[in-house]
Amino acid sequence: MSVWLWMQPGNKAWKVILDYEKGTIVVYDEKGEILLEKRGLSRAVISIVENNFLAAVATKLSEFGEEGGLSTESKSAISIDNPMYL
């Protein structure tokens, strides 16, 4: 399972949780409400989302390895100031 922080305009932070075992991707808004939930996804699909989308727009907060341990990657949050998102 991987947890990502996806910054939005207006200093809003969305949390994205990818679960390879369950085959799910869940996106939560800053209030903890579910914005998007996809189920029944293959490992390949989740990997594509993680590697090609989240790696470009989000910050990886944590990953649970096979041993159940938690590793973290720290990266400075980048504010997206793009008129397309207004």
Buried (B, 14 or more C-beta within 10 A) or exposed (E): BBBBBBBBEEEEBBBBBBBBEBBBBBBBBEEEEEEEEBEEBEEEEBEEBBEEEBEEEBBBBBBBEEEEEEEEEEEEEEEEEEEEEE
